[in-house]
Amino acid sequence: MIIAFNVITQYLKNINSFFCSEYSSEHTYRSELQNLIQNFISSDIIIINEPNKIKCGRPDYLFIHNEIELGFIETKDIGKDLANKEYAEQFERYKNGLNNLILTNYLYFELYQNRELKISIQIAEIKDDIISPIENNFIIFEDLINHFIHYKGQSITSPLQLAKLMAGKAKLFAYVIREIFSSDSQTQFLNEQIDGFKEVLLHDIEPAEFADIYAQTIAYGFFIASFHNHNAEHFSRKKAARLIPLTNPFLKKLFSLIEKENLDKRITWVIDSLVTIFLATKIDKIEQQLKNSGSDNDPIIHFYETFLTEYNPELRKSRGVWYTPQPVVNFIIRAVDDILKTDFNLADGLADSGKATFEITIEKKIKPQLEELHRVQILDPATGTGTFLAETIKHIHQTKAQLNQKEWSDYIER
């Protein structure tokens, strides 16, 4: 985010100096825009200024990678209204002839894919003949460029690469949701979704926070679904909804809603762009690398830390999303089990299912009540990915290894 802020700020300063000069023209700003975009894309992507004429015309920039066309950018003079009628015929040709296109006046950017406007963003405005930055939109501009560059998809083979792309799409998704909530035409779909979050997760959640959490949840849900996908060449919203495990009913319900054909088009394109990421992802290689990095047998769980770092490192810090290494978890669980056995004389340790009578005070004025409760209760106040609880259950299961399936089920109920 700091890099995006700095390079966009410098870009605006540079073009402002040209803008204040009486000798500047539309082409004056071309090199500055190219330098700006180059900061956000891979060095092996080539930007060609004034490429050869193609069937629908000659857009100002062509982006290619390994001799494959990625997309085009058409510029107009700084601050000019892109809706001006004088551009209509040319823009229409480009939209019909190019599947991945950005139209810009150097301050305002529109992204068209398959002839549809996907997102627009303004990074500055002209006030009193001076270019004035709109800093809140800087990070979204970076994500727009990433979405533009990765439109056709690349072979994704590393967890970090996948996390960056997922985070970029998720941030775009959150931005779109916030824009919808701030408009006068909210959808029943989003209203139902935020009501569901209030009922199940956070009763006082606000639209901006909902946009963040919802976008992350959907992005990560696709990641979970991809781990259960045995045919990487076939992946879609509908298939992802089927692949979400039944053990996660809340997530499964969310995906049962986003798989619908009549989903609001303003958010459909972002969700479908997440699908394209996983169509290009070698999930078996991702899984192996996560396991090799010390994530034990739970790569789905521990990849979330990597994802959230890319999405919002400050959010990760405030939520305390820090992966505790499995050997540390194992040691703590065994140590607690040992203390229960030696210091509290509970032969089964964490597996103890005995009860004792306790005085429970509900209110000071009301006489304490006697209540029978389990002697061993397990509380994880900052659960996060649930590593400690999962390992506790595994440890108890090992302790009760002599039980058959019925006896184990009876034990769980007790």
Contacts in CASP RR format, 6 or more apart in sequence:
PFRMAT RR
TARGET T0000
AUTHOR 0000-0000-0000
METHOD contacts of the structure
MODEL  1
MIIAFNVITQYLKNINSFFCSEYSSEHTYRSELQNLIQNFISSDIIIINE
PNKIKCGRPDYLFIHNEIELGFIETKDIGKDLANKEYAEQFERYKNGLNN
LILTNYLYFELYQNRELKISIQIAEIKDDIISPIENNFIIFEDLINHFIH
YKGQSITSPLQLAKLMAGKAKLFAYVIREIFSSDSQTQFLNEQIDGFKEV
LLHDIEPAEFADIYAQTIAYGFFIASFHNHNAEHFSRKKAARLIPLTNPF
LKKLFSLIEKENLDKRITWVIDSLVTIFLATKIDKIEQQLKNSGSDNDPI
IHFYETFLTEYNPELRKSRGVWYTPQPVVNFIIRAVDDILKTDFNLADGL
ADSGKATFEITIEKKIKPQLEELHRVQILDPATGTGTFLAETIKHIHQTK
AQLNQKEWSDYIER
1 138 0 8 1.000
1 139 0 8 1.000
3 39 0 8 1.000
4 40 0 8 1.000
4 138 0 8 1.000
4 139 0 8 1.000
4 141 0 8 1.000
4 142 0 8 1.000
5 135 0 8 1.000
5 138 0 8 1.000
5 139 0 8 1.000
7 36 0 8 1.000
7 39 0 8 1.000
7 40 0 8 1.000
8 36 0 8 1.000
8 123 0 8 1.000
8 133 0 8 1.000
8 138 0 8 1.000
8 141 0 8 1.000
9 133 0 8 1.000
9 135 0 8 1.000
9 138 0 8 1.000
11 32 0 8 1.000
11 33 0 8 1.000
11 35 0 8 1.000
11 36 0 8 1.000
12 123 0 8 1.000
12 124 0 8 1.000
12 131 0 8 1.000
12 133 0 8 1.000
14 32 0 8 1.000
15 29 0 8 1.000
15 32 0 8 1.000
15 78 0 8 1.000
15 106 0 8 1.000
15 131 0 8 1.000
16 130 0 8 1.000
16 131 0 8 1.000
18 24 0 8 1.000
18 28 0 8 1.000
18 29 0 8 1.000
18 32 0 8 1.000
19 78 0 8 1.000
19 126 0 8 1.000
19 131 0 8 1.000
20 129 0 8 1.000
20 130 0 8 1.000
24 78 0 8 1.000
25 77 0 8 1.000
26 75 0 8 1.000
26 76 0 8 1.000
26 77 0 8 1.000
26 78 0 8 1.000
29 75 0 8 1.000
29 78 0 8 1.000
29 106 0 8 1.000
30 49 0 8 1.000
30 60 0 8 1.000
30 75 0 8 1.000
31 49 0 8 1.000
32 106 0 8 1.000
33 73 0 8 1.000
33 75 0 8 1.000
33 104 0 8 1.000
33 106 0 8 1.000
34 47 0 8 1.000
34 49 0 8 1.000
34 61 0 8 1.000
37 47 0 8 1.000
37 73 0 8 1.000
37 145 0 8 1.000
38 47 0 8 1.000
40 142 0 8 1.000
40 145 0 8 1.000
40 146 0 8 1.000
40 149 0 8 1.000
41 63 0 8 1.000
41 145 0 8 1.000
41 146 0 8 1.000
41 149 0 8 1.000
42 65 0 8 1.000
42 149 0 8 1.000
44 65 0 8 1.000
44 66 0 8 1.000
45 63 0 8 1.000
45 64 0 8 1.000
45 65 0 8 1.000
45 70 0 8 1.000
45 149 0 8 1.000
46 63 0 8 1.000
46 64 0 8 1.000
46 65 0 8 1.000
47 61 0 8 1.000
47 62 0 8 1.000
47 63 0 8 1.000
48 61 0 8 1.000
48 62 0 8 1.000
48 63 0 8 1.000
48 64 0 8 1.000
49 60 0 8 1.000
49 61 0 8 1.000
50 58 0 8 1.000
50 60 0 8 1.000
51 58 0 8 1.000
51 59 0 8 1.000
51 61 0 8 1.000
51 62 0 8 1.000
52 58 0 8 1.000
55 97 0 8 1.000
56 93 0 8 1.000
56 94 0 8 1.000
56 96 0 8 1.000
56 97 0 8 1.000
56 98 0 8 1.000
57 90 0 8 1.000
57 93 0 8 1.000
57 94 0 8 1.000
59 72 0 8 1.000
59 73 0 8 1.000
59 74 0 8 1.000
59 94 0 8 1.000
59 98 0 8 1.000
59 101 0 8 1.000
60 72 0 8 1.000
60 73 0 8 1.000
60 74 0 8 1.000
60 75 0 8 1.000
61 72 0 8 1.000
61 73 0 8 1.000
61 74 0 8 1.000
61 75 0 8 1.000
62 69 0 8 1.000
62 71 0 8 1.000
62 72 0 8 1.000
63 69 0 8 1.000
63 70 0 8 1.000
63 71 0 8 1.000
63 72 0 8 1.000
63 73 0 8 1.000
63 148 0 8 1.000
63 149 0 8 1.000
64 70 0 8 1.000
65 154 0 8 1.000
68 152 0 8 1.000
70 100 0 8 1.000
70 148 0 8 1.000
70 149 0 8 1.000
70 151 0 8 1.000
70 152 0 8 1.000
71 98 0 8 1.000
71 99 0 8 1.000
71 100 0 8 1.000
71 101 0 8 1.000
71 148 0 8 1.000
71 151 0 8 1.000
72 94 0 8 1.000
72 98 0 8 1.000
72 100 0 8 1.000
72 101 0 8 1.000
72 102 0 8 1.000
73 101 0 8 1.000
73 102 0 8 1.000
73 103 0 8 1.000
73 104 0 8 1.000
74 90 0 8 1.000
74 91 0 8 1.000
74 94 0 8 1.000
74 101 0 8 1.000
74 102 0 8 1.000
74 103 0 8 1.000
74 104 0 8 1.000
75 104 0 8 1.000
75 105 0 8 1.000
75 106 0 8 1.000
76 82 0 8 1.000
76 87 0 8 1.000
76 103 0 8 1.000
76 104 0 8 1.000
76 105 0 8 1.000
77 105 0 8 1.000
78 105 0 8 1.000
78 106 0 8 1.000
78 107 0 8 1.000
78 126 0 8 1.000
79 105 0 8 1.000
79 106 0 8 1.000
79 107 0 8 1.000
79 108 0 8 1.000
79 126 0 8 1.000
80 105 0 8 1.000
81 105 0 8 1.000
82 91 0 8 1.000
82 103 0 8 1.000
82 104 0 8 1.000
82 105 0 8 1.000
82 108 0 8 1.000
82 110 0 8 1.000
91 103 0 8 1.000
94 101 0 8 1.000
94 103 0 8 1.000
95 101 0 8 1.000
95 112 0 8 1.000
95 115 0 8 1.000
96 115 0 8 1.000
98 112 0 8 1.000
99 113 0 8 1.000
99 114 0 8 1.000
99 151 0 8 1.000
100 112 0 8 1.000
100 113 0 8 1.000
100 148 0 8 1.000
100 151 0 8 1.000
100 152 0 8 1.000
101 111 0 8 1.000
101 112 0 8 1.000
101 113 0 8 1.000
102 109 0 8 1.000
102 110 0 8 1.000
102 111 0 8 1.000
102 112 0 8 1.000
102 144 0 8 1.000
102 148 0 8 1.000
103 109 0 8 1.000
103 110 0 8 1.000
103 112 0 8 1.000
104 110 0 8 1.000
107 122 0 8 1.000
107 123 0 8 1.000
107 124 0 8 1.000
107 125 0 8 1.000
107 126 0 8 1.000
107 131 0 8 1.000
108 120 0 8 1.000
108 121 0 8 1.000
108 122 0 8 1.000
108 123 0 8 1.000
109 120 0 8 1.000
109 121 0 8 1.000
109 122 0 8 1.000
109 123 0 8 1.000
109 141 0 8 1.000
109 144 0 8 1.000
110 117 0 8 1.000
110 119 0 8 1.000
110 120 0 8 1.000
111 117 0 8 1.000
111 118 0 8 1.000
111 119 0 8 1.000
111 120 0 8 1.000
111 144 0 8 1.000
111 147 0 8 1.000
111 148 0 8 1.000
112 118 0 8 1.000
113 151 0 8 1.000
113 269 0 8 1.000
116 265 0 8 1.000
116 269 0 8 1.000
118 147 0 8 1.000
118 269 0 8 1.000
118 270 0 8 1.000
119 144 0 8 1.000
119 147 0 8 1.000
119 172 0 8 1.000
119 175 0 8 1.000
119 176 0 8 1.000
121 137 0 8 1.000
121 140 0 8 1.000
121 141 0 8 1.000
121 144 0 8 1.000
122 134 0 8 1.000
122 137 0 8 1.000
123 133 0 8 1.000
123 134 0 8 1.000
123 137 0 8 1.000
123 138 0 8 1.000
123 141 0 8 1.000
124 131 0 8 1.000
124 132 0 8 1.000
124 133 0 8 1.000
124 134 0 8 1.000
125 131 0 8 1.000
125 132 0 8 1.000
125 134 0 8 1.000
126 132 0 8 1.000
139 171 0 8 1.000
140 171 0 8 1.000
140 172 0 8 1.000
140 175 0 8 1.000
143 168 0 8 1.000
143 169 0 8 1.000
143 171 0 8 1.000
143 172 0 8 1.000
143 175 0 8 1.000
144 172 0 8 1.000
146 164 0 8 1.000
146 165 0 8 1.000
146 168 0 8 1.000
147 168 0 8 1.000
147 169 0 8 1.000
147 172 0 8 1.000
147 273 0 8 1.000
150 165 0 8 1.000
150 277 0 8 1.000
151 273 0 8 1.000
151 276 0 8 1.000
153 276 0 8 1.000
153 277 0 8 1.000
153 279 0 8 1.000
153 280 0 8 1.000
154 280 0 8 1.000
155 280 0 8 1.000
155 282 0 8 1.000
156 162 0 8 1.000
156 165 0 8 1.000
156 277 0 8 1.000
156 280 0 8 1.000
156 281 0 8 1.000
156 282 0 8 1.000
156 286 0 8 1.000
157 281 0 8 1.000
157 282 0 8 1.000
157 285 0 8 1.000
157 286 0 8 1.000
158 285 0 8 1.000
158 286 0 8 1.000
158 289 0 8 1.000
159 286 0 8 1.000
159 289 0 8 1.000
159 290 0 8 1.000
159 293 0 8 1.000
159 303 0 8 1.000
159 306 0 8 1.000
160 306 0 8 1.000
160 310 0 8 1.000
162 223 0 8 1.000
162 277 0 8 1.000
162 281 0 8 1.000
162 286 0 8 1.000
163 303 0 8 1.000
163 306 0 8 1.000
163 307 0 8 1.000
163 309 0 8 1.000
163 310 0 8 1.000
164 310 0 8 1.000
165 277 0 8 1.000
166 219 0 8 1.000
166 220 0 8 1.000
166 222 0 8 1.000
166 223 0 8 1.000
166 274 0 8 1.000
166 277 0 8 1.000
166 307 0 8 1.000
166 310 0 8 1.000
166 311 0 8 1.000
167 219 0 8 1.000
167 307 0 8 1.000
167 310 0 8 1.000
167 311 0 8 1.000
168 310 0 8 1.000
168 311 0 8 1.000
169 219 0 8 1.000
169 270 0 8 1.000
169 273 0 8 1.000
169 274 0 8 1.000
169 277 0 8 1.000
170 215 0 8 1.000
170 216 0 8 1.000
170 218 0 8 1.000
170 219 0 8 1.000
170 274 0 8 1.000
170 311 0 8 1.000
171 215 0 8 1.000
171 311 0 8 1.000
172 270 0 8 1.000
172 273 0 8 1.000
173 211 0 8 1.000
173 214 0 8 1.000
173 215 0 8 1.000
173 218 0 8 1.000
173 219 0 8 1.000
173 267 0 8 1.000
173 270 0 8 1.000
173 271 0 8 1.000
173 274 0 8 1.000
174 211 0 8 1.000
174 212 0 8 1.000
174 214 0 8 1.000
174 215 0 8 1.000
174 216 0 8 1.000
175 211 0 8 1.000
176 266 0 8 1.000
176 267 0 8 1.000
176 270 0 8 1.000
177 190 0 8 1.000
177 207 0 8 1.000
177 210 0 8 1.000
177 211 0 8 1.000
177 214 0 8 1.000
177 215 0 8 1.000
177 267 0 8 1.000
178 207 0 8 1.000
178 208 0 8 1.000
178 211 0 8 1.000
180 186 0 8 1.000
180 187 0 8 1.000
180 190 0 8 1.000
180 264 0 8 1.000
180 266 0 8 1.000
180 267 0 8 1.000
181 190 0 8 1.000
181 207 0 8 1.000
181 208 0 8 1.000
181 211 0 8 1.000
187 264 0 8 1.000
187 266 0 8 1.000
189 257 0 8 1.000
189 263 0 8 1.000
189 264 0 8 1.000
190 264 0 8 1.000
190 267 0 8 1.000
192 257 0 8 1.000
193 210 0 8 1.000
193 214 0 8 1.000
193 254 0 8 1.000
193 257 0 8 1.000
194 205 0 8 1.000
194 207 0 8 1.000
194 210 0 8 1.000
194 214 0 8 1.000
197 205 0 8 1.000
197 210 0 8 1.000
197 213 0 8 1.000
197 214 0 8 1.000
198 204 0 8 1.000
198 205 0 8 1.000
200 250 0 8 1.000
201 213 0 8 1.000
202 209 0 8 1.000
205 213 0 8 1.000
212 312 0 8 1.000
212 315 0 8 1.000
216 307 0 8 1.000
216 308 0 8 1.000
216 311 0 8 1.000
217 251 0 8 1.000
217 254 0 8 1.000
218 254 0 8 1.000
218 255 0 8 1.000
218 258 0 8 1.000
218 271 0 8 1.000
218 274 0 8 1.000
219 274 0 8 1.000
219 307 0 8 1.000
220 304 0 8 1.000
220 307 0 8 1.000
221 240 0 8 1.000
221 244 0 8 1.000
221 251 0 8 1.000
221 255 0 8 1.000
222 240 0 8 1.000
222 274 0 8 1.000
222 275 0 8 1.000
222 277 0 8 1.000
222 278 0 8 1.000
223 278 0 8 1.000
223 300 0 8 1.000
223 303 0 8 1.000
223 307 0 8 1.000
224 243 0 8 1.000
224 244 0 8 1.000
224 245 0 8 1.000
224 248 0 8 1.000
224 251 0 8 1.000
224 300 0 8 1.000
225 235 0 8 1.000
225 239 0 8 1.000
225 240 0 8 1.000
225 241 0 8 1.000
225 243 0 8 1.000
225 244 0 8 1.000
225 255 0 8 1.000
225 278 0 8 1.000
226 232 0 8 1.000
226 235 0 8 1.000
226 240 0 8 1.000
226 243 0 8 1.000
226 278 0 8 1.000
226 281 0 8 1.000
226 283 0 8 1.000
227 283 0 8 1.000
227 287 0 8 1.000
227 299 0 8 1.000
227 300 0 8 1.000
228 243 0 8 1.000
228 244 0 8 1.000
228 245 0 8 1.000
229 235 0 8 1.000
229 239 0 8 1.000
229 243 0 8 1.000
229 278 0 8 1.000
229 283 0 8 1.000
232 278 0 8 1.000
232 279 0 8 1.000
232 281 0 8 1.000
232 282 0 8 1.000
232 283 0 8 1.000
233 279 0 8 1.000
235 275 0 8 1.000
235 278 0 8 1.000
235 279 0 8 1.000
236 275 0 8 1.000
237 255 0 8 1.000
237 258 0 8 1.000
237 259 0 8 1.000
237 271 0 8 1.000
237 272 0 8 1.000
237 275 0 8 1.000
238 259 0 8 1.000
240 255 0 8 1.000
240 259 0 8 1.000
240 275 0 8 1.000
241 252 0 8 1.000
241 255 0 8 1.000
241 256 0 8 1.000
241 258 0 8 1.000
241 259 0 8 1.000
244 251 0 8 1.000
244 252 0 8 1.000
244 255 0 8 1.000
245 252 0 8 1.000
246 252 0 8 1.000
257 263 0 8 1.000
258 271 0 8 1.000
263 271 0 8 1.000
286 299 0 8 1.000
286 303 0 8 1.000
287 299 0 8 1.000
290 299 0 8 1.000
290 302 0 8 1.000
290 303 0 8 1.000
291 297 0 8 1.000
291 299 0 8 1.000
294 325 0 8 1.000
294 326 0 8 1.000
295 301 0 8 1.000
295 302 0 8 1.000
295 303 0 8 1.000
295 323 0 8 1.000
296 302 0 8 1.000
296 326 0 8 1.000
298 385 0 8 1.000
298 387 0 8 1.000
298 390 0 8 1.000
301 385 0 8 1.000
301 386 0 8 1.000
301 387 0 8 1.000
302 323 0 8 1.000
302 385 0 8 1.000
304 321 0 8 1.000
304 385 0 8 1.000
305 316 0 8 1.000
305 321 0 8 1.000
305 322 0 8 1.000
305 323 0 8 1.000
305 385 0 8 1.000
308 315 0 8 1.000
308 316 0 8 1.000
308 319 0 8 1.000
308 321 0 8 1.000
309 316 0 8 1.000
320 382 0 8 1.000
320 384 0 8 1.000
321 384 0 8 1.000
321 385 0 8 1.000
323 385 0 8 1.000
323 387 0 8 1.000
324 387 0 8 1.000
324 388 0 8 1.000
326 387 0 8 1.000
326 391 0 8 1.000
329 387 0 8 1.000
329 388 0 8 1.000
329 391 0 8 1.000
330 391 0 8 1.000
332 388 0 8 1.000
333 350 0 8 1.000
333 388 0 8 1.000
333 391 0 8 1.000
333 392 0 8 1.000
333 395 0 8 1.000
334 395 0 8 1.000
336 350 0 8 1.000
337 349 0 8 1.000
337 350 0 8 1.000
337 395 0 8 1.000
337 399 0 8 1.000
340 346 0 8 1.000
340 349 0 8 1.000
340 350 0 8 1.000
340 352 0 8 1.000
340 376 0 8 1.000
341 347 0 8 1.000
341 348 0 8 1.000
341 349 0 8 1.000
346 352 0 8 1.000
346 375 0 8 1.000
346 376 0 8 1.000
348 399 0 8 1.000
349 376 0 8 1.000
349 399 0 8 1.000
350 376 0 8 1.000
350 378 0 8 1.000
350 392 0 8 1.000
350 395 0 8 1.000
350 396 0 8 1.000
350 399 0 8 1.000
351 395 0 8 1.000
351 396 0 8 1.000
351 399 0 8 1.000
351 400 0 8 1.000
352 375 0 8 1.000
352 376 0 8 1.000
353 374 0 8 1.000
353 376 0 8 1.000
353 411 0 8 1.000
353 414 0 8 1.000
354 374 0 8 1.000
354 375 0 8 1.000
354 376 0 8 1.000
355 372 0 8 1.000
355 373 0 8 1.000
355 374 0 8 1.000
355 375 0 8 1.000
356 372 0 8 1.000
356 373 0 8 1.000
356 375 0 8 1.000
357 370 0 8 1.000
357 371 0 8 1.000
357 372 0 8 1.000
357 373 0 8 1.000
358 370 0 8 1.000
358 371 0 8 1.000
358 372 0 8 1.000
358 373 0 8 1.000
359 368 0 8 1.000
359 369 0 8 1.000
359 370 0 8 1.000
359 371 0 8 1.000
360 368 0 8 1.000
360 369 0 8 1.000
360 370 0 8 1.000
360 371 0 8 1.000
361 368 0 8 1.000
361 369 0 8 1.000
362 369 0 8 1.000
378 389 0 8 1.000
378 392 0 8 1.000
380 386 0 8 1.000
380 388 0 8 1.000
380 389 0 8 1.000
383 389 0 8 1.000
397 408 0 8 1.000
400 407 0 8 1.000
400 408 0 8 1.000
400 411 0 8 1.000
403 411 0 8 1.000
END
